[in-house]
Amino acid sequence: MSNRFYKHLSSYFQKNPPDTDIDTQTPSYTDLIAELDVTKTILKNVKQENMELCRKTERTWQYLEEQARETEKLTK
């Protein structure tokens, strides 16, 4: 789990704790479903961000490998 995602998730639930039924002291299902939807959205965004970072990392490695080949050619 990414650190940024964990901070976002924990701050969200600290600011928006689930409402509780005073008689049973259990969270209402509506609130839990809403929180689940928010969590799914956050996970989707984190997954997208992770995929973008993976693509950037791959491009960076390709660039570094090209530079290493060029450097090797120049030093021969």
N, C-alpha and C positions, 0 to 999 in steps of 0.2 A: 504494500500500500504506500503510495507516495506521501511524503511528509506534508505537502501542500494540501492534498486531498484530506488527510487526517485532520489537519488544522481546520479546514473548512467545515468538515462534517461535525467535528466536536463543537466548534463555535456555533454552528447552526442549532444544534440540539441544546446548547446551553442557553441560547437566546430564545428558542422556541420549544420548551419542554412540552411533552404531550399533556393535554388536559386530562384530568382524572375525575372519575365519578366519585363523589365524596363518600357514597355508601360503600363502594367496593374497593376504592383506591386503586383501580386498574385503569390503564389508558383506554380511551374509547377507540373502537375499531376504525372510525372515520379518520381520527388523527393519525393512527398508525399507518393507514393506507396512504394518506397524504404524505407522511414522512417517507414511506417506501417509494412513492413516486419521485420525491425530491432526491432521494438517495440514488435511484435508477438514473435520473438525469445527470447527477454529479458523476456517477460511474461512467456513463456514456461519454461525457466531456473529458474525463481523465483518460479513458481509452483512446479517444481521438487525439488528445495531446500526446500521449505516449507513442502512438503510431507516427505522428509528425516528427517527434524527436528521434525515433528510430530511423526514419527516412533521412533526416538531417545528418545523423551519425554515419549512416551508410555513405552518403555523398561526401562527407568529410574524410572518411577512410579512403574512398576512391581517389580523392584529390591528393591525400598524403602519399598514397601508393604511386600515383603519377609523378609527384614531385620527387619521390625517392628514385624512381627509374630515370628521370631526367638528370638528377644529381649524379647518379651512377654513370650515366653516359658522359657527362661533362668531366668527371674525374678520371676517366680512362684515357 
